[in-house]
Amino acid sequence: MSKCPDIRYIQFDKESIRGIEYIRRETQRLNIAHYIASISSLVLIFFRNEPLGQAWNISQFDWVTFRKATQSIGVIKRRRIMGEAIMQQDRVLTYNERAFWEAVANGCE
C-alpha cells in the first residue's frame, strides 16, 4: 500500500457526498449479512429440538463452506467500495477529491 496523501481543506460536491453515503450503507448492509450468516450457523447447530443430535450437528456442519461464505462477504464489501471510489475518481475535477477517491480505491497507510 502507498502512503496516504496529505489532503487539506477538501470540499466534497453532492455526488461525492452521495458516494460516501453509498459506501457507508453498503458497509453496514454487508456487516449485517456477515452477522446473520454467523448467527444462523449457530442456530442450525445448537438450537434444534434434538439434544442428542447436537454432537452430530457440530461434526456434520460444513465448516469449509461456512468459512468461504463469511470470507467472501469481505471481498464483496471491498469490491463495492473500490467500484464506487473508481467511479467517483473518474468523475471529479478537483485534485483533492481525486486524491481522496484514489486513496479509497487503492487503499493507503
Rosetta blueprint (number, residue, H / E / L):
1 M L
2 S E
3 K L
4 C L
5 P L
6 D L
7 I L
8 R L
9 Y L
10 I L
11 Q L
12 F L
13 D L
14 K H
15 E H
16 S H
17 I H
18 R H
19 G H
20 I H
21 E H
22 Y H
23 I H
24 R H
25 R H
26 E H
27 T H
28 Q H
29 R H
30 L H
31 N H
32 I H
33 A H
34 H H
35 Y H
36 I H
37 A H
38 S H
39 I H
40 S H
41 S H
42 L H
43 V H
44 L H
45 I H
46 F H
47 F L
48 R L
49 N L
50 E L
51 P H
52 L H
53 G H
54 Q H
55 A H
56 W H
57 N H
58 I H
59 S H
60 Q H
61 F L
62 D L
63 W H
64 V H
65 T H
66 F H
67 R H
68 K H
69 A H
70 T H
71 Q H
72 S H
73 I H
74 G H
75 V H
76 I H
77 K H
78 R H
79 R H
80 R H
81 I H
82 M H
83 G H
84 E H
85 A H
86 I H
87 M H
88 Q H
89 Q H
90 D H
91 R H
92 V L
93 L L
94 T L
95 Y H
96 N H
97 E H
98 R H
99 A H
100 F H
101 W H
102 E H
103 A H
104 V H
105 A H
106 N H
107 G L
108 C E
109 E L
